[in-house]
């Protein structure tokens, strides 16, 4: 029994004539007649009789119609789902990400991405970057986002780099400057990331090159904490201009020279190819990073 046979049968049951059924299915009347005859042969059911020159469905046809409708609806639903999966409208997207991006920016982007995909199931887990790298190797996640440096195959990693900006309260004396260098920050209270962070190392080299005194008054692991400390008047600090921008609301951000690089990477599983949905989300994500 083929789907086309059930489609012909359903159309004939609903519209009553072979002429109309042939028009709707865009096939000839003999093709309709032959398809119904084959269906009757395969099912062993007499589905139609002629009365007064018109086809009349038999009681068996009416019972069979109920099941044929269910079967076709299931097939059509499966076809719709396959199309939704193919076009990225349905599926499962699991993401492992480091804290700064997963607290604010990533959830908003995921919600925007899902808005036009009502069949999409989302999962996000937050870990530090090293743990994120370990999670993606379990092949349980479609995508991971981590800070660099990171030991991971470059062929499965896409790097996105930013130049950090100097942040300060709006009433800070340096807020009137167009550009900040270590010379302007000589002896100025500074909120920094931990010593082991690449940004700490870059800043230490920059201050040393300028012969300026780097007065670190607080160290923290996350940009979000650094932003809050700066907002509370602890000093100035450094922040990336995109991922951590939500944490720097109402703070003044100024370009800083020499450039302090902040790099993150999009990591794909190493043992399997990404789904079309994951690739589509990566393209969407890159537009906002």
N, C-alpha and C positions, 0 to 999 in steps of 0.2 A: 504494500500500500504506500503510495507516494503522496507527498504534500500537495502536488498539483491536482491530484484526483479529489482530495478533500476540499481544495479551494473551488473547483468546478462544482462539486456537490453543494457546498454552502451557498455559492452564488445563485445556483439554480433554485435552491430551496427558498432563498430570500426574495428573488425577483420573478420566479414562476415560469419564465419562458426561456427557451434556448437562445432565441434571438437576442434578448436582453443580456443573458449571461455571456454570450459570445462577444457582444459589444464591450461589456465591462472588462472582460479578461483579454480582449484584443486577440481573439483566436476565432476560427471559423465555427459555424454551427456543426458541421460533421465532426470536428475535433472534440467539441463538447459531448456530442452523442457517443463517440467512441470512448472517451474518457469515462463517462458514466457507465457505459456497458462493461468496461474493464473493471470498474470499481464493484459493480454488482457481481461480476464473476469472482473476484477475489474475496469478497465478503460473504458470498452465498445468499445475499439479500436481494429481494425485489424492491427497488427503491422508488420507482415511478410507474404509473399506469396512465394510459391515455383515455380520457373521457371527454366526449364532445369536442375532439380535436385539441384538447389542452392536456398538458402533463399534470397529473395529480400525485403528490407524494403519498406513499403508503404509510400505515401506522409504524412499520419498521423503520421507514425513512425518518419519521419524526423522532423516534427514540435514538436512532443513529446520529441524527443532526446534533443532539445535545452533546454527545461525546466528541463529534467532529469539531464542534465549536470550541470545546475545551482544549482539544489537541492543537488546533490552529492558533488559539490565543497563546498557548504555551510556546509554540514555535515563534510566533511574532514577538512575544516578550523576550525570548532568547535572542532573536535577531536584534531587537532594540538594545539589549544589554551589551551584545557583542559590539555594536556600533558605538555605544557610550564608552566602552573600555578602549576601543580603537582610537577614539577621538579624545580620550582623557577626561570624559565626563563622569566616569564611574571607576572605582578601584580603591585600593588601600595604599596610603602613603605614610611611611614611618620614617621619622627624621630624628637623628641624634645630634645635639648641638651644644656648644659651650654656653655658659651662663649669660654673658652680655647680650648675645643676639637672641637667645630664647626667652628672655624675660619680657621684652617689649616688641622689638621690630618683627621677629619671626612670627609670633602669634597673629599680629595684624596682617602680615602678608599671607599667611596660611588661610586666614578667614576670608580675605579678599579673593584668593585663588579658589576657595571652595564655594564662594557665593554663586558661581555659575555652574557648579558641579554638585547638584543635590545628592548624587549617589556616591560621593567621595567620603571615605572614612580616613580620619587623620589621627596620627599618633606622634607625639614629640616627647623626647626624654632629654633632660638637662644633666650634663656632667662637665667636668673640666676637660680641657682639650685632649689630654693624654688618654683619659677614659673614653672619650668620644672615638678616638682612633682605634681603641681596642674593641669598642662595640661594633664598629662598621665591619670588622673582620669576622664577626659572628654570622654575617650574611642575614641578619634579622632586620636590617634597616635598608631603606632605599637610598638614603643620602645622609651624609654627616657633614657638619660644618664645624671646623676647628681653627684655632689660632696656630700660626707658625712660630717657630720652626717645629717640624713634625716629621718623623721617619715614616714615609708612606710612598708607594710607587708613584712616580711623577706622571705615568701614563693614565692613572686613575684619579688624578688630582688637578683641580683648576684653581689657580692662585688669584686672589683679588687683593690689591694693595692700595693703601690710603696714605696721605700725608697728614700726620696729626696736627691739631691746632692747640694753641694755648688758651685755656679757659680761666675765667675769673669772674667775680661778681660785677654787676653793672657799675657799681660805684668805686671800683678799684682805680687807683691813679693811672695804671697802665692801660685802662680800657679806652683811652683817647688815642692811643697809638694805632697806626695802620699795620705795623709789623712788629713782631717780638723776636728778639735774639737773646742768647744767654747774657749779653752785656746788660740788657734792661732788667734781667732777673738776678743780677749779682746781689746775693744776700737776701733776696725776697723769699719769704716762707713758701715752700713748695710741697704739694701733695703728690706722691709718686706711687707707681706700682712697685711690687716687691723687687728686691735686688736681682733675683734670678730671671726677671722678665726682660725680653729683648729691648723694650722701650727704656728701661732703666739704664741698660748698658749704652744705648745710643745717646741718651741724655747726658750720661756721665762723660762720654767722649766729647760731646758738643760743648759742655761747660769747660772742660779741660782745654779744648782747642781755643776757646775765647779767653782763657785765663780768668774766668768768672767763678765766684763762690756759689756752689749749689747748696742751698740751705733746705734740706729735706726735713720737714717737721712731722710727716706722717707717711706711712707706707700701707698699701692695701692690695688685695688680690684682684679686685674688679674695678672697672671703670665706673660702674654705678655708685660704688662706695666713694670713689675719688670725687665724683661730681657732687655728692651730697656734702662731703667734707669742705669742698671749695665753696659751695653755696652757703655753708654755715660759717664762713669767714676764716677757715684755717690757713688759707693761702691760695696760690694759683696752682694750676696743674695742666696736664696734657691729656687730650682725648681724641679719639678718632671722630671724623666729622659725619659719619653715616650710621654705623651700627649703634654707637652709643649716643647719638644725637637726642633720643628721647629722654635720656637722663640729664642732659645739659640744658633743659628748658630754663629760660630766664637767666642763663649765664651768657656772658659775652665770649665769643670765640674769635681768636685772632690768628692769622697765618704765622708760622714759626719757621725761622731759618737758623741753622741748617735743617734740611728736611729730616723729620723723624718718621720712619716708615712703620706702618702697622699692617701686617699681612694676615689674611685668613685664607682658608682653602675649602673648597667643596670637594668632598671625598665620595667616590663611588665604590661599591663592593668590588673586590678583586676577583671573585670566583664566578660571577654571573653578570650578564648584560643588564643594564638598567631598563626598567619598563618605560613604555611611551609616556606614561603619566609622570614618572620621575624626571624624564628628560624635559617634558613640558614645564614642570615646576621649576627646574633649574633655569630654563630660559626666562621664565617669569621672575625668578629671584634675582637674576643678574641685571634685569632692567631697573631694580630698585636698590642695588648695592653699589 
